[in-house]
Amino acid sequence: MLLPWVCQSHVKSNRPQLLTTQDEILANVYWRFLQLRGYIDEKHQLTPWGVCLEQALSGLDPVDSLEEATFLAIEMIRFGLLNSKQWFSHVSGGPMRGSDEDKSFNMLVSRVACIAKLQHKSIGYSGPLSRQLLCYRSLISEVRSTLRNLIEVVLAGLLLSGDAERDRKDWGELSAKLPFIDDNDCGLGIAVRTYLDDLPLQADPTSPEARAEVKAKGKEWFQHSDSFTGNLDMAFKLWDAVYRASQNAGWEFKDSSKWEEANRWLAARR
């Protein structure tokens, strides 16, 4: 027997302006989610963080599917979690070579790369390890799962409030199309850290010859990756998007100059 509130929550089919299609429902969920997270205000205008997000996404190629990773990176910035602070200095796997500045910038770029995924053959991971980046991956995973919970709550609220048609058979499809469903790994971050950490061994780390030589080693380090250089390119595309976000972030973000320095450092090594 149904509980009384369940019976009362039934939506009449003749209710006007009822959301029915998946596209309508998902668009409404995204809009409400962005408003809850402070990217859109009550007047449906972009907030400063909304402008930051728009700038970050504007340069992405949809083929690369980096929109979700970029959004997650901005959330990490807002939580004060995306930086080069030495949170896990008691474990191994951080940058080892170069100056303190080299190590700091390497850590920042590698942490950004951790938010995306290493393109790897469908077998177990084979390559270098990093306990530091594995620890950092746990922070990303917590933020991602929290955002997933929130957007599911938004969808549930929309349905319970009677704003969308509930007599449907595509519940699984609706859930699968919501973002933040796939957990992240730290493989791409390890690839970037390994590449940048090997450059200081070269006579001129910023020369085209040195970069090409180190990239050629990638096949030995990551034998089952689809393409080591392709993975690096993907990581640097994500960096570009997140860097744009850092330069257009809200007033409370105080590290834009540090990101600018890191971007100049990376430009000579990518």
C-alpha positions in Angstrom: 0.0 0.0 0.0 1.4 3.4 -1.0 2.0 6.0 1.7 -0.4 9.0 1.6 2.3 11.5 0.5 3.2 9.2 -2.4 -0.4 9.2 -3.6 -0.6 13.0 -3.2 2.6 13.5 -5.2 1.1 12.0 -8.4 1.4 14.4 -11.3 -1.7 14.9 -13.4 -0.9 14.4 -17.1 -2.8 17.6 -18.1 -0.6 19.9 -15.9 0.6 22.8 -18.1 4.3 23.3 -19.0 5.3 19.8 -17.7 8.8 18.9 -18.7 8.7 15.6 -20.7 11.7 15.0 -22.9 15.1 14.1 -21.6 16.7 17.2 -23.1 14.2 19.4 -21.3 14.7 17.7 -18.0 18.5 17.6 -18.2 18.7 21.3 -19.3 16.6 22.3 -16.3 18.6 20.1 -14.0 21.9 21.7 -15.2 20.5 25.2 -14.8 19.3 24.6 -11.3 22.6 22.9 -10.4 24.6 25.8 -11.7 22.5 28.2 -9.8 23.0 26.2 -6.6 26.8 26.2 -7.1 26.8 30.0 -7.6 27.5 30.2 -11.4 24.1 31.8 -12.2 22.2 34.3 -10.0 18.5 34.6 -9.4 18.2 36.9 -12.4 19.6 34.2 -14.7 22.8 36.1 -15.2 26.3 34.8 -14.9 28.0 35.5 -11.6 31.8 36.2 -11.5 32.4 32.5 -11.2 30.0 31.9 -14.1 32.1 34.2 -16.2 35.1 32.2 -15.1 33.5 29.0 -16.2 32.4 30.5 -19.5 35.9 31.6 -20.2 37.4 28.3 -19.4 35.0 26.4 -21.6 35.1 28.8 -24.5 38.4 27.4 -25.9 37.7 23.7 -25.6 37.1 21.4 -28.5 34.0 19.3 -27.9 35.8 16.3 -29.4 38.2 16.2 -26.4 35.4 15.9 -23.9 37.1 18.0 -21.3 34.1 20.1 -20.1 33.4 18.0 -17.1 37.1 17.9 -16.0 37.3 21.6 -16.5 34.2 22.2 -14.3 35.6 19.9 -11.6 38.9 21.8 -11.7 37.2 25.1 -11.1 35.3 23.5 -8.2 38.7 22.4 -6.8 40.0 25.9 -7.2 37.0 27.3 -5.3 37.5 24.8 -2.5 41.2 25.8 -2.2 42.3 22.4 -3.3 44.0 23.0 -6.7 47.4 24.4 -5.9 51.0 23.2 -5.3 50.8 23.1 -1.5 52.8 20.2 0.1 50.0 18.3 1.6 51.4 14.9 1.2 55.2 15.4 1.7 55.3 12.4 3.9 54.7 10.0 1.0 56.7 9.4 -2.2 56.0 10.2 -5.8 56.4 14.0 -6.0 58.7 15.9 -8.4 62.3 15.1 -7.6 64.4 17.1 -10.1 65.1 20.7 -10.8 64.8 23.8 -8.6 62.2 24.3 -5.9 60.3 26.4 -8.5 60.4 23.6 -11.0 59.1 21.1 -8.5 56.3 23.5 -7.4 55.1 24.2 -11.0 55.4 20.5 -11.9 53.2 19.6 -9.0 50.5 22.2 -9.9 50.4 21.1 -13.6 50.4 17.4 -12.6 47.5 17.9 -10.2 45.4 19.6 -12.9 46.2 16.6 -15.2 45.0 14.2 -12.4 41.4 15.5 -13.0 41.3 14.0 -16.5 42.0 10.4 -17.5 44.9 8.7 -19.1 44.0 7.1 -22.5 45.1 3.6 -21.9 44.5 0.2 -23.4 41.8 -1.9 -21.8 44.2 -3.8 -19.5 45.6 -3.1 -16.1 47.6 0.0 -15.6 51.3 -0.4 -16.4 53.6 2.5 -15.7 55.3 4.7 -13.0 53.6 5.2 -9.6 53.1 8.2 -7.4 51.7 7.9 -3.9 51.4 11.7 -3.7 49.2 11.9 -6.8 47.2 8.9 -5.6 46.5 10.8 -2.4 45.5 13.9 -4.4 43.3 11.8 -6.6 41.3 10.9 -3.4 40.5 14.6 -3.0 39.3 14.9 -6.5 37.2 11.8 -6.1 35.5 13.3 -3.0 34.6 16.5 -4.8 33.4 14.6 -7.8 31.2 12.3 -5.8 29.7 15.2 -3.8 28.8 17.0 -7.0 27.3 13.8 -8.3 25.1 13.5 -5.2 24.1 17.2 -5.5 23.0 16.9 -9.2 21.1 13.7 -8.4 19.3 15.6 -5.6 18.4 18.4 -8.1 16.9 15.8 -10.5 15.0 14.2 -7.6 13.7 17.5 -6.4 12.5 18.4 -9.9 10.6 15.2 -10.2 9.1 15.3 -6.7 7.9 18.9 -7.1 5.9 17.8 -10.1 7.8 19.9 -12.7 8.5 16.9 -14.9 6.6 13.9 -16.2 7.2 10.9 -13.9 5.4 8.2 -15.9 8.4 7.2 -18.0 10.7 4.3 -18.7 14.0 6.1 -19.2 15.1 6.4 -15.6 18.4 4.6 -16.3 19.2 6.8 -19.3 18.4 10.0 -17.3 20.8 9.0 -14.6 23.6 7.9 -16.9 23.4 11.2 -18.8 24.1 13.2 -15.6 27.8 14.2 -15.2 30.3 13.1 -12.6 29.3 9.5 -12.9 32.8 8.1 -13.8 35.5 8.1 -11.1 38.8 9.6 -11.9 42.3 8.1 -11.8 45.7 9.7 -11.5 47.4 8.1 -14.5 47.4 11.3 -16.6 48.9 13.3 -13.7 51.7 10.7 -13.3 52.4 10.9 -17.1 52.8 14.7 -16.9 54.8 14.6 -13.7 57.2 11.9 -15.2 57.7 14.0 -18.4 58.3 17.3 -16.6 60.5 15.6 -14.0 62.8 14.1 -16.6 63.4 17.4 -18.5 65.9 18.8 -15.9 68.2 15.9 -16.7 68.7 17.4 -20.2 71.4 20.0 -20.9 68.7 22.5 -22.0 65.3 21.4 -20.7 63.4 23.9 -22.8 65.0 23.0 -26.2 62.8 21.3 -28.8 65.4 18.5 -29.0 65.2 17.9 -25.2 61.4 17.8 -25.2 61.3 15.4 -28.2 63.9 13.1 -26.6 61.9 12.9 -23.3 58.6 12.4 -25.0 60.2 9.5 -26.9 60.8 7.8 -23.6 57.1 7.8 -22.9 56.6 4.5 -24.8 59.0 2.8 -22.3 57.3 4.4 -19.3 53.7 3.8 -20.3 53.9 0.8 -22.6 50.1 0.3 -22.9 49.0 3.9 -23.2 47.3 4.8 -26.5 49.8 7.6 -27.2 52.1 9.2 -24.7 52.4 12.4 -26.7 48.6 12.4 -27.2 48.0 12.1 -23.5 50.4 15.0 -22.8 48.6 17.1 -25.4 45.3 16.3 -23.7 46.6 17.2 -20.3 48.0 20.5 -21.6 44.6 21.3 -23.3 43.0 20.9 -19.9 45.7 23.1 -18.4 44.9 25.8 -20.9 41.3 25.8 -20.0 41.9 25.8 -16.2 44.5 28.5 -16.6 41.9 30.7 -18.4 39.7 30.0 -15.4 42.4 31.1 -13.0 42.8 34.4 -14.8 39.1 35.1 -14.7 38.3 33.8 -11.2 36.2 35.5 -8.6 37.7 38.2 -6.4 38.4 35.8 -3.5 40.9 33.8 -5.6 44.4 35.1 -4.7 46.7 32.8 -6.7 46.2 34.1 -10.3 49.8 35.4 -10.4 51.2 32.0 -9.3 49.2 30.4 -12.1 50.5 32.9 -14.6 54.1 32.1 -13.6 53.4 28.4 -13.9 51.9 28.9 -17.3 55.0 30.7 -18.5 57.1 28.0 -17.1 55.1 25.3 -18.8 55.0 27.1 -22.1 58.7 26.5 -22.5 58.5 22.8 -21.7 55.3 21.4 -23.3 
